Amino acid sequence: MTEQHHYDESKIKTLSSLEHIRKRPGMYIGRLGSGSDPDDGIYILLKEVIDNAVDEYIMGCGKQIEIAVEATGRCRVRDYGRGIPLGKVVECVSVINTGAKYNTEVFQFSVGLNGVGTKAVNALSAQFRVCSFREGRYKQADFVCGELIQEEEGQSSEKNGTLVEFLPDQQLFPSFTFDLSYVDQRLWRYAYLNAGLRLALTCPDEAEGKAKKKLYYSEKGLPDLLERELDGRGIYPAIQHKEHALEFAFTHTDEYTENYYSFVNGTYTSEGGTHLSAFREGILKGVNEFSGKKYTGEDVRDGLVGILAVKVQEPVFESQTKNKLGNTDIRAWIVNAVREAVATHLYKQPETAEVLLSKVQRNERIRKELQTVRKEAKAQAKKVAFKIPQLKDCKYHPQRGNASKPGEENMVFITEGQSAAGSIVSSRDPMTQAVFSLKGKPMNVFGQRLDLLYKNEEMYALMQSLNVEDSVADLRFDRVILATDADVDGLHIRNLLLTFFLHYFEQLIRQGHVYILETPIFRARNKQKTIYCYSEREKDEAVAALKGESSGNVEVTRFKGLGEISPPEFKQFIGLDMRIQQVRIDNLAEVYGLLEFYMGKNTPDRRQYIMEHLTLRPV
């Protein structure tokens, strides 16, 4: 028997708690990443530590949390809660399934019920320190890559609480950096979800070259968050409700899609779950109970922006990263509580009720008008062709509502014109890569009614290709990739497409389906080597490198459009090394303001802005 088939007791391995986390980090924190994405692991590590500090506040212990993020990536979190019991400090940060959060007398509502959070931070950090202060004494433990190095204890004059310091391991997070805008967004969410909690962040100020301090505090909580997101676009004062384990606030805008921010025990559930579906149902039942009508969910919720926060003693999440809640036992309770609160508020606030019902009736009227337009559009489409002529489809598509496994995602490239489409079609993988080619510049749909989708042939074809007419959950692709030329016209087309998605199908962007393809602007080469460059800086560096390697001439080609890149070359730019940027929304109010300025009817203002910011480059 060969060595590779020799299977006995010696081949069985037992990993310690932290060794297993280091061996399989994706099981515990999802993706690793470099910090360029808000879901990257370094932010999950920081979140896990802050979560523990916030849990202390929820239990009524400590009203302030101090956070520091250094330029080196070292993080420090100090809370003023009860402090970890000194005899269990080491176990609480190094032994999985150890912690007080299994005890509902100590922590009634906690995210970290699996007993893994801080242990994962310890295991995935090059350096980790925990120090607990309790009743005039302290206990400190230091770890390196999850291994205990030293511990000490003694007298202390510090206030009760816990201090955690960690430096993510460069071997696991190569070249990582914290994007402070992502940290800022997370801390504001903590403040809005925990009215009265004060968070202080100390971080580097690149402009000043020194550390700066920022405070996060919300007096009202969720209503403050809703006001920040809408920036005055709500058509009536927010309907809000707060009780021990449930808090929500919502209003309507004059826009089309419905948008929600849902949280469980302080954690943002980006994919929703049973609590969100119950909230949506409760709003519908509350409106119908008050009005005595039988409005549809679509009519009641179109244009609604809502925020929901629930506290659950034993939350069941569909993954360790806690993006979606799975508890079914809370559904009936949330539906009834929301229904009663909404109906009661409408009875007490007749002016709000009048505006809300007017919005619902307008939604109903538009929906019925669209039914006729839809039938005409579909009938016309059948007469023209059974297939969508602009779409070169792929063979694989994910099942409804389920994303494909990592590495198996399918995608559609939206290109401008037949020339660019030809290069992608010739070099794509027909199993997972589809191409939709625009005939020209798409229409600017900002401020247009929904029926335009059915009257404009190209917009209708794009909607049908994506299969999002009835629901974004029906999307036929994991990724929608905008592939436009790297010139002024290409940028304009990209902005028009982004306006299309933001105006009609904002959830596609919110759920992370829309991307922008980066393709090289320059090709620098000599007889031995070819380098593709995505910026002027990369081109200059490539030319210098090629000249240093050889005494021959360096040829530089500027690609004016995607169609100028040959299919054999293009294949590498949409393969394993494809460079794409995910389109994200940080703030609803900012999105609307940007669209109104750049895509609205204020042409003189835009012209003035261009003239003031125009930069002339030397020829």
N, C-alpha and C positions, 0 to 999 in steps of 0.2 A: 504494500500500500504506500502510495506517495505521501510526502510530508503534508501537502496541501489538503489531503483528504483524511489525515489522521485527526480524529475527533475524540478527545477524552476529557477528563476532569481538568486538565491543565489549560484547556482552551476556554473555560468558563471564567468570566471576569465579573467582579463586583466593584462598582464605582461608588465612591462616597457621594453624599448629597451634592456638594459643590462641583465635584469632578464631572458628574452627569450634566450639570448645567453648562459647564465649559465645553463639554463634548457635543451637546445638542442645544446650543443657545436659542435656536429658532423656535423650539418648543415652548420656551418661556417668555421671550420678548418679541417674537415675530421676526421681522427683518433686522439685520445688523445695520448696514448703511454707514454713510460718512457724515450725516447731519444735514444733508441737502433736502431731506424730506421730513415733514413733521412726524411721520410714523417711524422714523429710524430709531434704532435701539437706544441711543444715548439719551433721547428724550423720555423713553420708557423708564430707564434707570432713574432719572431725576424725578419723574412722576411717581414712581413707587415710593420713594423716600418722602416726598411731599404729601402723598396720600396718607401716610402714617401720621404725619404732623396734623393734617386736617382732621383725621379721625379723633384726635385728642380734643380739638375744638368742638367737634360735633357732640362729644360727650361732656362738654361744658368745662374743659380744662385748658386754659391758655388761649389768649385772644390775639397773639401775634406769632408770626413765623418769619424767620430771617433766612434768606436764600442768597448765596454768593456763587457766581460762575466766573472763574478766572480765565484769562487768555489761554492758559495752558490746557484748559478743559477740566480742571479740578473743580468739584462742586462741594458746597457746604450748606447743610440745612440744620437750623437750630429751632426747636419748638420749645414751648414753655408749658407742656402738659405734665402728666404725672411722672414721666420717666420710666424706662424699662426697669422692672425689679432687678436689683443689682446681682442677685444670684443667678439670673437667667440671661444676662446680657450676651454672652458668647453664643449660647444655644439659639437665641432669638434671631441671630444674624447668620448662622452657619448650619443649622440642622433643619431640613425641610419638614414641614408639618409640625413645627413648633411655634407657638404664639398664643396670645390671649384672645385673638379674634374669633376663636371657636366658642368662646364664652360670651353669651349674649348679655350677661350681667355687666360685663366690663366694656364690651363694644357691641352696642345694639345694632348699628348699621355700619358695615365696613365693606370695602371692596376686596381687601386682601384676605378673604376667608380661606384661600388655599394654602396659606402659610409659606409662600414661595417668594414674594416680592423682594424684601430686603436681602434675602439669601442670594437671589439672582444678581442684585447689585454688587454684593460682596464677591461672588464667584467671577463676575465679568469685569472686575476692576483690578488694575495693576496695583493700586494701593487703596485700602479701605480702613476707615477708623470709625468706631462707634463709642460714644461716651454718654453714660446716663448719670443724671444728677437727681438724688432723692434724699430729702430730709437731712441736708448738711453733709452728705457723703457722695462719692462718685465711683464709677467703675468704667475703665477704658480698655478697649481691646483693639489691636492693630493686626491687619491681615495683608498679605501679598498674594494676589491671584487666588484668593480663597483660603490660603493657608494661614493659620494663626501664628503670628510672630511673637507677640508679647501682650501681656495684660497687666494692669495695675489698678489699685484702688486706694482710697484714703479720704481725708476730710476735704470739704469744699464749701466755699461761700456762695457758689452759683445758685441761681434759682432752679427749682425743679424743672425737669425737661430732658430732652434727648438731643444730642449733637451727632450728625452723621456727615462724614467727609469721604469722598471717593474720587478716584481718577480712572475713567474708563481705560481698559487695556488696549493699547495701540495694536497689539497682535490680532485682536478681534475686531477692532474698529480702526482700520488703517487710515491715517490722515484725516481723522475726524475733527470737526469744528462745530461748536454750538452756534446755530443761527438764532440770535437773540430775539428776532421778531417772533419765532415760534415759541420761545420761552415766555415772551411777553403775552402772547395770546393765551397760553395755558394759565398763567397766573391771573389774568383778568377773569377767566372762567371760574377759577377757584373763588375769587372775590365775589362774583355775581351769584354763585351757588351757595355762598355762606355769608349772608348779610351780617355785617358787624366784624368779620374777620379782617385783620390787617396783615398784609404780606409786604415785606420789604426785600427788594432785589438789589444786590450790589454786583455790578458787572463792568467790563472795560468800556470806556468811551473812546472809540477810535479817533474821533475828530479832535478831542481835547488831549488824548494821550494819557489819560488817567482814569481812575475808577469813578463811576457815577452811581447814584442811588435812586431808585424809583419805588414809589409806594402804590399799593393796590388796595382799594377799599370801596365797598358799595354799601350804601345805607338801606336801599330798598330790595336789592337782590335781583330776581328775574325781571321785574319791570324795567330796571336800569339796563339790563342786557338787551331787552327787546327794543327799548328806546334807542340804544346805541346802534343796533343793527338796522333799524328802519329810518332813523334820522328824520322823523316827521312825516313819513309816507303813510302812516296808518290813517285810515279814514274815520276811525272812532277811537276814543280812549280805550286802552287795553282792558280786556276782561281778565281779571286775575283772581287767584284763589290760593290760599295757603293753609295747610293743616299739618299735623305731626309728620306724616310720611309722604305727603303729596303736595307739590306746588306747581302751578302753571300760570302762564300768561300768554294771551294771543290777541291778535287783531287782524283785520283784512287790509290789503292794499289794492290798488287798481290794476295790479299785474295779473298774470295768468296762473302760474304754477303755485303749488302750496309748498312751504318750506318749514322744516322743524329742526329744533335742536333738542335732543333728548339725553337725559343723564340718569345714571343709576348710582346712588351713594357717592355722588360727586364726580363720577367718571363719565366722559362723553361717549355715548354709544352711537358712533357714526352710521351704523347700519340699522339703528332702531331696535325693533324686537317687539315682544308682546306688550310692553308698557306703552309703546308709541301707537300700535294698532288699536289698543284699548282707548287711548286718549282721543284718537281720531273718531272712533265710534261714539264715544261719550259726547263729543261736541255735536255730532249729527243728531243724536237722540235728544240732547238738551234743546237745540234749536227747534226740532220738530215738536217736542213737548210744549214749548212756549207758544209756537205759532199755530199748533193744531193742524199742521200740514204734513205731507209725506215727501219732503224734498229729498233728492238723491244726495249721496255723499259728495259727488263731483260738484254739484251746484252749491252746497254749503261750504265746501273747503277750498274752492278755486280762489286763489289770491290770498289765502290765509298764511300768516307767519306765526308760528307758535313755539313756545319753549316749555319743556316738561322736565321736572326733576322728581324722581321717586326714591324712597328709601326702602330697601328690602333686606330682611334679616338674613336670608340665605339666597343670595342671587346666583343664578345658574347662567353662566355665559357660554357662548358657543366656541370660544377660544380663550387662551390665556391673555390675549391682548384686549379682551372685554369690549369688542365692538358691537355685539348684538346680544340682547337679553333673551333667555329662553324660558323663564318661569311662566307656566300657564295658570298657576293658582291665583295670580294677582289680577288676572284680566277682568273678572266680574266686578271686583272691588273698585278698580280704577274707572271702568265704564260708568258704574252707578254714581261714584263720587263726582266725576266730571259732569255727567248729565244733570245731576241735581244742582251743582254749583253754577253751571251755565244758565239753566232755566231760571234759577233764583236771581242771578245778576240781571238778566233781561227784564224780569218783572220789576226789579228795583230801579232800573235805569232805562226808562222808555225811549229816551233820545238815542241811546246806543242801540237799542233794539230796532228802532226804525231804520237807522242807517244800515245795520247788519242785514235786516230782511230785504232792504232795497238792493243791496249787493247780491244777495242770494237770488232774488227774482231776476236781476239783470243777468246773472250767470245762467239761469235757467233759460231765459229768452235767447241768449247767444248760442247756448248748446243746441236748442231746437233749430235755430237758423242754420247752424253748421251741419246739422243732419242732412238737410236738403243739399247744401253745397258739397258735402262728402259724397253723397250718392251720385251727383253729377260728375264729380272729379273721378270717382272710381269707374263710372260707366265710360267716360272719355278715355281713361287709361286703358281699359280693356279693348277699346276700338283701335287704339294706336298699336299696342303690342302686348303680348302676354308677359314679356320680360321688361325689365328696366334697362333701356339701351345704354345709359351712362355707367352701369354697374358691371364690372367683371368680378363675379362672386368667387368665394372660396368654397371648399367642400365641407370643412368642419365648422360647426357653430355650437356654442355652449347651450346647455339646457336652460329653459326659462328661469330667470331669477338666480341662477347659480353660476358663479365665476369659474373659469377653467382653472385647472391646476397650474401652479407656477411652472413656466417653461413650455406650457401647451396653449397659451393664450392665442386667440385669433384676433385679427385686426383689419380695419378698412382704412386705406389711404385716400384722403380727399385731395385731388390734384386739380391744378388749373390747366385746362386745355389738353388736347390729344398728344402733343409732343411729350410733355412730362409724363402723362399716363402711359405712353408707349414704353418709356424706359422702365417704369416700375412694373408694368404688366410682363415685360420680357424677362425681368430679373427676379420676380417675386416667387414665393413658395405657394403654389395654387391650393395647397391643403389648408393653410391658415391665413393667407394674405389676400384680401380683396382690394379692388381699386374702383373708386367712384370719380369720374372725370367731369368737372364743371365745363359748361360750354363757353363761359365768359365770366365776367365779374358778377357775383350773386347780388340780389337786391338788398338794399339796406332796409331791414325790417323793423328797426327801432321805432316804437310808437304805433306799429301797424296792428290791426286786429288779427285774430286767429284765423279768420276765413281767408287771409292772404295765402296761407299755406296750401290751400286747395285751388286757388286761382292762378298761382305762379307755378308753371310746369316744373322748373328746376327744384324749387323748394319742396314741392310735393314728391318728386322723385327721390330726393335725398331722405325725406321723412320715411318713405316707403322702403328704401334700401336699408335704413337702420331699424325699421319695424318698431317705431316708438309712437305711433299714432294713438294707440289706446293707453299704453303705459310704458314708462321708461324701463320697467322690469322685463319687457319683451325684447329689449335690445339684442340684436343678433351678433354683436361683436363685443369682445372684452375691451378693445381699445379703438377709439376713433382718432385717427392721426391726421392732422392738417399738414399736407406736404406742398408748400408753396415756394416759389422762387425767392432767392435771397436778394430781392431788390424792392424798390418802392411799390411797384404794382403788386408784387407778391405779399408784401406786408399789408397792403390795403385789403387784398382778398382775404388774408388771414383774419383781419379785424372784422370784416363783414361776416365771416363764418362764425367767429366768436360771438358777435352780436346776435346771430341767428340762434345759437345754442343758449345764450344767456337769456334771451327774450322769451323763447318758447319752451326750451327743454333744459332749464337750469339744473335739474337733478342729475343730468348726465355729467356735468362738471362737478357738482357737489359730491357725487359718488366716485369721482376719480377716473372717468372713462375717456376724457378728452386730453389729447397730447399734441405737441408740436414737434415735427420732425426736424432735426438739425442735419443739414447736408453741407459738405465742404464748399467754401467759396473759392478756394484756390487749390491748385495742384502744383507742387514744386518737385522737380525731378532732375536727376542727371542720368548717366548711362547705367549706374549701378542701383539706384534707389529712387522710390517715389514716396512722397509724403503729402497727405491731404490735410488742408488747413481750414479751420472754421472761423478764423478771424485774421485781421491784419497782423496782430502780434504773433500768432502762430506761424503766419507766412514768413515774417522776418526771421523768426527763430529757425524755421526749417531751411531757409536760404543760407543762413549763417552756418548751420550744421552741415549742409551738403557741400558748401564751399570748403569747410574745414576737413571733410573726408576725402575730397578729390579736387584736383586742379582744373577739372573740366568745367564747361559752362553749366549753369543751372537754368533750366527752362521753367518759367512760371506761367501758368494758365489761369485766367479768371473765368469761372463758370457764371455766365449771365443767367442761366435758367437750368432747371432740372433736366430738360430735354437735351442739353448739351453734354450731359454725362452719359457715356455709353452704357448699355445694359450690363456688360461684364463688370464694369467699374461700380455701377449702381448697386449691384447685388450685395457688396460688402457693407453698404450704408444702410441696408434694411435687413441685415442678418443678425447674427449673435451680438455684434458690436454696435448695433443701431443706437444712435444718440437721440433720445427724445426727452422733452420737458413736459411734465404734467401740468395742466392748467388747473389752478386752485382758486378758491374764493375765500378770502380772509374776513371780509366784512360786506354784508349786503348793501349797506348804504353807500359805501365807496364804489361798488360796482355800478349802481344806478347812476351816481353822479358822473362817473367816467363815461358811461354810455351816453348820457344826456349831453355832455360837453363835446365828445369826439364824434358821435353819430347822430346828434340831434339837429335841429334846424337853425342853430346859432352860428351860421357861417361867418359873420363878421368877427365874432369873438375868437373863432378858431384861426381866422386869417391873422388877427392881431397877435395871437399866441405864437404862430409860426414865425412871424416877422421878428418878434422879440427874442426868439430862441434859435433863429437861423444861424448856422455856423458854416462859413465858407471855407472849404479846404483848398490849399494851394494845388495847382495843376502840376 
